[in-house]
């Protein structure tokens, strides 16, 4: 969790610099990021209850993929938004 929230610190500066999103877009993306986090809590909790080892591995892989792909596919607002949603749903 420490790495998750540590990486989150760089979301706003990344969104300003790479896709050059404006304040309104950043606000909407961070709101979607938070909302999908709630969804991810429910989905992850259910998956962890059924198959904890597989769920943990899948969550770690999705987080790593989303964060690693952000500099590659996040150069546009749509790509950044999709990766942020994937990141926080995981």
N, C-alpha and C positions, 0 to 999 in steps of 0.2 A: 504494500500500500504506500510505503514511503516513496518508492520510485514513481508510482502512479501520480501522486500529488506533486512530486518534485517536477515531473515532466509537464504537468498542468500549468505550472508557473510560466512556462514559455509559450503557451497557446496564444494569448493576446498579442505579444510582440511578433510572433510568427505570422498571425493573421494580418497584422498591420504591414509587415515587411514583404511577405512572399506573394499572397494573392492581392495585396493592397486593399484589403477590406476596410470599409468605413466604420465609424462608430456604431451606426444602426445595425449593420450586418454583423459585426462582432457581437453585439448584444444579443441578436437573434440566434447566432450560432452557439453562444455560451448558454442561452436558455435551452436550446435543443439538446446541448451536451448534458445539462443537468437533468432534463426530463428523461432522456434515454438512460441516464444513470439509474433512475428509479425503476425503469423497465428491466434493466440489466440486473438489478438487485433481486427482483422477483424471479427472473429466468435463471440466474445463476444459483439462487438459493434452491430452487426446485431441482436443478441439475446436480448440484452438490449433494443433495439429500439422496438422490438415486445412485449416482456413480461418482463419488468424490474424487478419485484419482483421475479419471478421464475428464471430468469437468474442470478440475484445476489445470490440467495440461492444455485443454482447449482454451480456457480463459487466458492463460499465460501466452499461448501462441497468438491469439487474436490481439491482445494488447501489444505484443512485440511487433506484429505485422503492421498494425495501425500506426504505431509511433514510427517505425522504420520507414514506412511508405509515405508518411506525411511530407517530407522534403521532396520526394519524387513525384507524387501524384497530387500534392496539395498546392500546386502553383496557381490553381484557379479556385474560386469560391466553392463551386460544386464539389470538386474533388476533396477540398479541405473539409467541407461539411460532411460528406459521406464517411471520411476517415474518422472525424471526431465522433460521429454517431456510432461507428463500429467500435471505437476506442472505449467509449463510456458505456455502451451496452455490454461489452465484455467485462 
